[in-house]
Amino acid sequence: MAKIHSMMDIGKRSMMNSQTALQTVSHNIANKTTEGYSRQRVEMQSALPIVEGRHQMGMGSRASAVTRTNNPFLEKQLQREQGQMGMLQGREAALTRVEQVFNEQMNKGLNQYVTDFFNGFRELAQNPESLTTRTMVKEAGEALVKDFKRVDQQMSAIQEDVNERVKNEVVEVNKMIREVASLNEKIAEVEVQGIPANDQRDRRDVLLKHINEKIDISYAEGNNGMVAVRTAGNALLVSGFDAYELNTKTSPEGMTEIFFKPNESTPEFRITDRIRGGSIGGALNVRDQVIPDFKDKIDTMAYRLADEVNRAHMEGFDKTGKQGQAFFVLSQDISGAAKNIEMNLAILDDVNKVAAAAKPGAPGDNTVANVISQLQYKEVMDGDTTTIDDFYNTQVGRVGVLAQRAIKSREAQGNIVSQLSTIRESISGVSLDEETTNMLEFQRAFDASARLIKTADEMFDTVLNLKRM
């Protein structure tokens, strides 16, 4: 009788094991499209046998644990590569905007306005007494000033857009940081009982990848299953159940800066310069290094062009025979020249004050007009080694190279991330064909276990009916 009881116990446990396995299969199928989900499986283990006389009798199997199929090394590598991907995406987005500012093919750019300005003086040299050509010079000068300002304003607008993007992404990072700390607590509560927290760990891995796409982080898992997350070297974002958020403030220059405050008793400190990765790091690199460099170059170009034109113009004489005035109004500092450059109001009000002659009382003299028109090809940039045209074309070429390099790097990094994601999917992803096969297998095992119990029950009936025979 005891052995018949054992058969029924084994059958009951086998049915329960099949139910657990079928529930896990259902969970896998339901999470087929869940981001970062790792396929789960029931680990079966032989139950403790019993000894009867000289025999050791097996007692079936039991479900020891529900584990996830996961490669921690691959997850770490994928997290690192996605962080690099985020940085390249942030850099590409900002550089593409900068490239559009200098796009000479799609619209009339600064180079064409410079050419039109000097062509105006060439026309004036051919007909120095004409009021029409003087008006053309004035209008070309106005257009040149406006386009210098346009370039500076558009690059400043890109910096402002990056500022807003940084603010929004810091908010997203803080939200994910809080969730990671919450998941740390849940994982600790579950695993202290010796039960793997599979779904919570999957969600935490996804969050760590998303955080690293925004900002470069490093993290380490402790013996208790909780992770500590750091950014910018030593800024601790997550420690156990605690989350420490980032703050953003606007500097006197109008730039969004990122700050970290460890606790209430310590002062916050600026970490903007320490952020190197993620989309925030890529955007900050363009905002704080690439754009200021190009703005400096355009300021230098505006200052040198205006200074050379002013010097030549002031040496000449206008149509009324008076000494020429400064054609452009400039500050003494090169910085901000493109933003602050203006045309002389006196010339704007009276085009007769455009100086074309080298001598007073010579209305047909075109000497100064010729001198100014040739400044376009005079080496006045980079220590008098480069012409204005070559200098500007170099900047246009450089921004094009930077933008294309960013695009190519992002595409190459995208391939790396795609390959790693494919490998991860082959290891941890859910295969519907495989799960369907497992479902049929466990269903058959459930049916067989039920048949075993039925057989044991029939054996009981046979034994009980022996007395009636």
For each residue, the residues with C-beta under 8 A, 3 or more apart:
1: 4 5 460 463
2: 5 6
3: 6 7 57
4: 1 7 8 456 459 460 463
5: 1 2 8 9
6: 2 3 9 10 50 57 59
7: 3 4 10 11 452 453 455 456 459
8: 4 5 11 12 453 456 457
9: 5 6 12 13 59 60
10: 6 7 13 14 59 60 452
11: 7 8 14 15 449 450 452 453 456
12: 8 9 15 16 449 453
13: 9 10 16 17 47 60 61 62
14: 10 11 17 18 60 61 445 446 448 449 452
15: 11 12 18 19 446 449 450 453
16: 12 13 19 20 63
17: 13 14 20 21 42 44 61 62 63 445
18: 14 15 21 22 442 443 445 446 449
19: 15 16 22 23 446
20: 16 17 23 24 42 63 66
21: 17 18 24 25 42 63 438 442 445
22: 18 19 25 26 439 442 443 446
23: 19 20 26 27
24: 20 21 27 28 40 41 42 66
25: 21 22 28 29 435 438 439 442
26: 22 23 29 30
27: 23 24 30 31 40
28: 24 25 31 32 39 40 430 435
29: 25 26 32 430 432 435
30: 26 27
31: 27 28 34 37 430
32: 28 29 37 430 432
33:
34: 31 37 202
35: 206
36: 202 203 205 206 209
37: 31 32 34 202 428 429 430
38: 68 69 70 198 201 202 428
39: 28 68 69 428 429 430 431
40: 24 27 28 66 67 68 69 198
41: 24 66 67 69
42: 17 20 21 24 63 65 66
43: 63 64 65 66 67
44: 17 61 62 63 64
45: 61 62 63 64
46: 49 58 60 61 62
47: 13 58 59 60 61 62
48: 59
49: 46 56 57 58 59
50: 6 56 57 59
51: 55 56 57
52: 55 56 57
53:
54:
55: 51 52
56: 49 50 51 52
57: 3 6 49 50 51 52
58: 46 47 49
59: 6 9 10 47 48 49 50
60: 9 10 13 14 46 47
61: 13 14 17 44 45 46 47
62: 13 17 44 45 46 47
63: 16 17 20 21 42 43 44 45 66
64: 43 44 45
65: 42 43 195 196
66: 20 24 40 41 42 43 63 196 198
67: 40 41 43 196 198
68: 38 39 40 196 198 201 202 428
69: 38 39 40 41 427 428
70: 38 75 201 427 428
71: 74 75 424 427 428
72: 75 76
73: 76 77
74: 71 77 78 420 423 424 427
75: 70 71 72 78 79 205 424
76: 72 73 79 80
77: 73 74 80 81 420
78: 74 75 81 82 209 417 420 421 424
79: 75 76 82 83 205 208 209 212
80: 76 77 83 84 212
81: 77 78 84 85 413 416 417 420
82: 78 79 85 86 209 212 213 417
83: 79 80 86 87 212 213 216 217 277 278
84: 80 81 87 88 277 413
85: 81 82 88 89 213 410 413 414 416 417
86: 82 83 89 90 212 213 214 277 278 279 282
87: 83 84 90 91 216 276 277 278 279 281 282
88: 84 85 91 92 282 406 409 410 413
89: 85 86 92 93 279 282 410
90: 86 87 93 94 278 279 280 281 282 283 286
91: 87 88 94 95 282 283 285 286 406 410
92: 88 89 95 96 282 403 406 407 409 410
93: 89 90 96 97 279 282 283
94: 90 91 97 98 158 162 282 283 286 287 290 291
95: 91 92 98 99 286 290 399 402 403 406
96: 92 93 99 100 403 406 407
97: 93 94 100 101 158 161
98: 94 95 101 102 155 158 286 290 291 294 399 402 403
99: 95 96 102 103 399 400 402 403
100: 96 97 103 106
101: 97 98 151 154 155 158 399
102: 98 99 109 110 151 395 396 399 400
103: 99 100 106 107 109
104: 107 109 111 112 396
105:
106: 100 103
107: 103 104
108: 112 113
109: 102 103 104 112 113 147 396
110: 102 113 114 147 148 151 298 392
111: 104 114 115 389 392 393 396
112: 104 108 109 115 116
113: 108 109 110 116 117 140 143 144 147
114: 110 111 117 118 144 305 376 388 389 392
115: 111 112 118 119 376 389
116: 112 113 119 120 140 143 144
117: 113 114 120 121 137 140 141 143 144
118: 114 115 121 122 372 373 375 376
119: 115 116 122 123 140 373
120: 116 117 123 124 133 136 137 139 140 141
121: 117 118 124 125 137 356 369 370 372 373
122: 118 119 125 126 369 373
123: 119 120 126 127 133 136 137
124: 120 121 127 128 130 133 134 136 137 354 356 366 369
125: 121 122 128 356 366 369 370 373
126: 122 123 133 366
127: 123 124 130 132 133
128: 124 125 133 356 357 363 364 365 366 369
129: 319 363 364
130: 124 127 133 134
131: 134 135 351 352
132: 127 135 136
133: 120 123 124 126 127 128 130 136 137
134: 124 130 131 137 138 319 351 352 354 356
135: 131 132 138 139 351
136: 120 123 124 132 133 139 140
137: 117 120 121 123 124 133 134 140 141 351 354
138: 134 135 141 142 343 347 348 351 354
139: 120 135 136 142 143
140: 113 116 117 119 120 136 137 143 144
141: 117 120 137 138 144 145 327 328 343 347
142: 138 139 145 146 343 348
143: 113 116 117 139 140 146 147
144: 113 114 116 117 140 141 147 148
145: 141 142 148 149 328 341 342 343
146: 142 143 149 150
147: 109 110 113 143 144 150 151
148: 110 144 145 151 152 298 302 337 338 339 341
149: 145 146 152 153 338 339 341
150: 146 147 153 154
151: 101 102 110 147 148 154 155 298 338
152: 148 149 155 156 295 298 299 338 339
153: 149 150 156 157 339
154: 101 150 151 157 158
155: 98 101 151 152 158 159 291 294 295 298
156: 152 153 159 160 295
157: 153 154 160 161
158: 94 97 98 101 154 155 161 162 286 287 291
159: 155 156 162 163 254 255 287 291
160: 156 157 163 164 254
161: 97 157 158 164 165
162: 94 158 159 165 166 256 283 284 286 287
163: 159 160 166 167 250 254 255 256 287
164: 160 161 167 168 256
165: 161 162 168 169 279 280 283
166: 162 163 169 170 248 256 258 280 283 284
167: 163 164 170 171 248 256
168: 164 165 171 172
169: 165 166 172 173 214 215 279 280
170: 166 167 173 174 246 247 248 258 280
171: 167 168 174 175
172: 168 169 175 176 214
173: 169 170 176 177 211 214 215 246 280
174: 170 171 177 178 243 245 246
175: 171 172 178 179
176: 172 173 179 180 207 210 211 214
177: 173 174 180 181 211 229 237 238 243 244 245
178: 174 175 181 182 243 245
179: 175 176 182 183 203 207
180: 176 177 183 184 204 207 208 211 227 229 238 243
181: 177 178 184 185 238 240 241 242 243
182: 178 179 185 186 241
183: 179 180 186 187 200 203 204 207
184: 180 181 187 188 204 225 226 227 238 240 241
185: 181 182 188 189 241
186: 182 183 189 190 197 200
187: 183 184 190 191 197 200 201 204 225 226
188: 184 185 191 192 224 225 226 241
189: 185 186 192 193
190: 186 187 193 195 196 197 200
191: 187 188 194 195 196 197 224 225
192: 188 189 224
193: 189 190
194: 191
195: 65 190 191
196: 65 66 67 68 190 191 201
197: 186 187 190 191 200 201 225
198: 38 40 66 67 68 201 202
199: 202 203
200: 183 186 187 190 197 203 204
201: 38 68 70 187 196 197 198 204 205 225
202: 34 36 37 38 68 198 199 205 206
203: 36 179 183 199 200 206 207
204: 180 183 184 187 200 201 207 208 227
205: 36 75 79 201 202 208 209
206: 35 36 202 203 209 210
207: 176 179 180 183 203 204 210 211
208: 79 180 204 205 211 212 217 219 227 229
209: 36 78 79 82 205 206 212 213
210: 176 206 207 213 214
211: 173 176 177 180 207 208 214 215 217 229
212: 79 80 82 83 86 208 209 215 216 217 277 278
213: 82 83 85 86 209 210 278 279
214: 86 169 172 173 176 210 211 278 279 280
215: 169 173 211 212 231 232 275 277 278 280 281
216: 83 87 212 231 232 275 276 277 278 281
217: 83 208 211 212 229 230 231 237
218: 229 230 231
219: 208 227 228 229 230 238
220: 227 228
221: 225 226 227
222: 225 226 227 228
223:
224: 188 191 192
225: 184 187 188 191 197 201 221 222
226: 184 187 188 221 222 240 241
227: 180 184 204 208 219 220 221 222 238
228: 219 220 222 236 238 239 240
229: 177 180 208 211 217 218 219 236 237 238
230: 217 218 219 233 234 235 236 237
231: 215 216 217 218 235 237 246 271 275
232: 215 216 235 258 260 271 274 275
233: 230 271 274
234: 230
235: 230 231 232 244 246 260 262 271 274
236: 228 229 230 239 244 262
237: 177 217 229 230 231 243 244 245 246
238: 177 180 181 184 219 227 228 229 242 243 244
239: 228 236 242 244
240: 181 184 226 228
241: 181 182 184 185 188 226
242: 181 238 239
243: 174 177 178 180 181 237 238
244: 177 235 236 237 238 239 260 261 262 263
245: 174 177 178 237
246: 170 173 174 231 235 237 258 259 260 271
247: 170 258 259 260 261 268
248: 166 167 170 256 257 258 259
249: 256 257 259
250: 163 254 255 256 257
251: 254 255 256 257
252:
253:
254: 159 160 163 250 251
255: 159 163 250 251 287 288
256: 162 163 164 166 167 248 249 250 251
257: 248 249 250 251 270 272
258: 166 170 232 246 247 248 270 271 272 275 280
259: 246 247 248 249 268 269 270 271
260: 232 235 244 246 247 268 269 271
261: 244 247 264 266 267 268 269
262: 235 236 244 266
263: 244 266
264: 261
265:
266: 261 262 263
267: 261
268: 247 259 260 261
269: 259 260 261
270: 257 258 259 273
271: 231 232 233 235 246 258 259 260 274 275
272: 257 258 275 284 288
273: 270
274: 232 233 235 271
275: 215 216 231 232 258 271 272 278 280 281 284
276: 87 216 281
277: 83 84 86 87 212 215 216 281 282
278: 83 86 87 90 212 213 214 215 216 275 281 282
279: 86 87 89 90 93 165 169 213 214 282 283
280: 90 165 166 169 170 173 214 215 258 275 283 284
281: 87 90 215 216 275 276 277 278 284 285
282: 86 87 88 89 90 91 92 93 94 277 278 279 285 286
283: 90 91 93 94 162 165 166 279 280 286 287
284: 162 166 272 275 280 281 287 288
285: 91 281 282 288 289 290
286: 90 91 94 95 98 158 162 282 283 289 290 291
287: 94 158 159 162 163 255 283 284 290 291
288: 255 272 284 285 291 292
289: 285 286 292 293
290: 94 95 98 285 286 287 293 294 402
291: 94 98 155 158 159 286 287 288 294 295
292: 288 289 295 296
293: 289 290 296 297
294: 98 155 290 291 297 298 395 399
295: 152 155 156 291 292 298 299 338
296: 292 293 299 300 335
297: 293 294 300 301 391 395
298: 110 148 151 152 155 294 295 301 302 338 395
299: 152 295 296 302 303 334 335 336 337 338 339
300: 296 297 303 304 334 337 381
301: 297 298 304 305 338 381 388 391 392 395
302: 148 298 299 305 306 337 338 341
303: 299 300 306 307 330 334 337
304: 300 301 307 308 380 381 388
305: 114 301 302 308 309 375 380 388
306: 302 303 309 310 327 328 330 337 341
307: 303 304 310 311 330
308: 304 305 311 312 375 378 380
309: 305 306 312 313 327 328 372 375
310: 306 307 313 314 326 327 328 330
311: 307 308 314 315
312: 308 309 315 316 368 371 372 375
313: 309 310 316 324 325 326 327 355 368 372
314: 310 311 323 324 325 326 355
315: 311 312 324 355 358 368
316: 312 313 324 355 356 357 358 367 368 369 371
317: 321 322 323 324 355 357 358 359 360 361 362 365 368
318: 321 322 323 324 352 353 354 355 356 357
319: 129 134 352 353 354 356 363
320: 352 353
321: 317 318 360 361
322: 317 318 353 360
323: 314 317 318 355 360
324: 313 314 315 316 317 318 327 353 355 368
325: 313 314 344 346 347 353 355
326: 310 313 314 329 330 344
327: 141 306 309 310 313 324 343 344 347 354
328: 141 145 306 309 310 341 342 343 344
329: 326 341 342 343 344 345
330: 303 306 307 310 326 337 340 341
331: 336 337 340
332:
333: 336 337
334: 299 300 303 337
335: 296 299
336: 299 331 333 339 340
337: 148 299 300 302 303 306 330 331 333 334 340 341
338: 148 149 151 152 295 298 299 301 302 341
339: 148 149 152 153 299 336
340: 330 331 336 337
341: 145 148 149 302 306 328 329 330 337 338
342: 145 328 329
343: 138 141 142 145 327 328 329 347 348
344: 325 326 327 328 329 347 348 353
345: 329 348 349
346: 325 349 350 353
347: 138 141 325 327 343 344 350 351 353 354
348: 138 142 343 344 345
349: 345 346
350: 346 347 353
351: 131 134 135 137 138 347 354
352: 131 134 318 319 320
353: 318 319 320 322 324 325 344 346 347 350
354: 124 134 137 138 318 319 327 347 351
355: 313 314 315 316 317 318 323 324 325 368
356: 121 124 125 128 134 316 318 319 365 366 367 368 369
357: 128 316 317 318 360 362 363 364 365 366 367 368
358: 315 316 317 362 365 367 368
359: 317 362 365 367
360: 317 321 322 323 357
361: 317 321
362: 317 357 358 359 365
363: 128 129 319 357
364: 128 129 357
365: 128 317 356 357 358 359 362 368
366: 124 125 126 128 356 357 369 370
367: 316 356 357 358 359 370 371
368: 312 313 315 316 317 324 355 356 357 358 365 371 372
369: 121 122 124 125 128 316 356 366 372 373
370: 121 125 366 367 373 374
371: 312 316 367 368 374 375
372: 118 121 309 312 313 368 369 375
373: 118 119 121 122 125 369 370 376
374: 370 371 377 378
375: 118 305 308 309 312 371 372 378 380 388
376: 114 115 118 373 387 388 389
377: 374 387 389
378: 308 374 375 387 388
379: 384 385 386 387
380: 304 305 308 375 384 387 388
381: 300 301 304 384 385 386 387 388 390 391
382: 385 386 391
383:
384: 379 380 381
385: 379 381 382
386: 379 381 382 390 391 394
387: 376 377 378 379 380 381 390 391
388: 114 301 304 305 375 376 378 380 381 391 392
389: 111 114 115 376 377 392 393
390: 381 386 387 393 394
391: 297 301 381 382 386 387 388 394 395
392: 110 111 114 301 388 389 395 396
393: 111 389 390 396 397
394: 386 390 391 397 398
395: 102 294 297 298 301 391 392 398 399
396: 102 104 109 111 392 393 399 400
397: 393 394 400 401
398: 394 395 401 402
399: 95 98 99 101 102 294 395 396 402 403
400: 99 102 396 397 403 404
401: 397 398 404 405
402: 95 98 99 290 398 399 405 406
403: 92 95 96 98 99 399 400 406 407
404: 400 401 407 408
405: 401 402 408 409
406: 88 91 92 95 96 402 403 409 410
407: 92 96 403 404 410 411
408: 404 405 411 412
409: 88 92 405 406 412 413
410: 85 88 89 91 92 406 407 413 414
411: 407 408 414 415
412: 408 409 415 416
413: 81 84 85 88 409 410 416 417
414: 85 410 411 417 418
415: 411 412 418 419
416: 81 85 412 413 419 420
417: 78 81 82 85 413 414 420 421
418: 414 415 421 422
419: 415 416 422 423
420: 74 77 78 81 416 417 423 424
421: 78 417 418 424 425
422: 418 419 425 426
423: 74 419 420 426 427
424: 71 74 75 78 420 421 427 428 429
425: 421 422 428 429
426: 422 423 429
427: 69 70 71 74 423 424
428: 37 38 39 68 69 70 71 424 425
429: 37 39 424 425 426
430: 28 29 31 32 37 39 434 435
431: 39 434 435
432: 29 32 435 436
433: 436 437
434: 430 431 437 438
435: 25 28 29 430 431 432 438 439
436: 432 433 439 440
437: 433 434 440 441
438: 21 25 434 435 441 442
439: 22 25 435 436 442 443
440: 436 437 443 444
441: 437 438 444 445
442: 18 21 22 25 438 439 445 446
443: 18 22 439 440 446 447
444: 440 441 447 448
445: 14 17 18 21 441 442 448 449
446: 14 15 18 19 22 442 443 449 450
447: 443 444 450 451
448: 14 444 445 451 452
449: 11 12 14 15 18 445 446 452 453
450: 11 15 446 447 453 454
451: 447 448 454 455
452: 7 10 11 14 448 449 455 456
453: 7 8 11 12 15 449 450 456 457
454: 450 451 457 458
455: 7 451 452 458 459
456: 4 7 8 11 452 453 459 460
457: 8 453 454 460 461
458: 454 455 461 462
459: 4 7 455 456 462 463
460: 1 4 456 457 463 464
461: 457 458 464 465
462: 458 459 465 466
463: 1 4 459 460 466
464: 460 461 467
465: 461 462 468 469
466: 462 463 469
467: 464
468: 465
469: 465 466
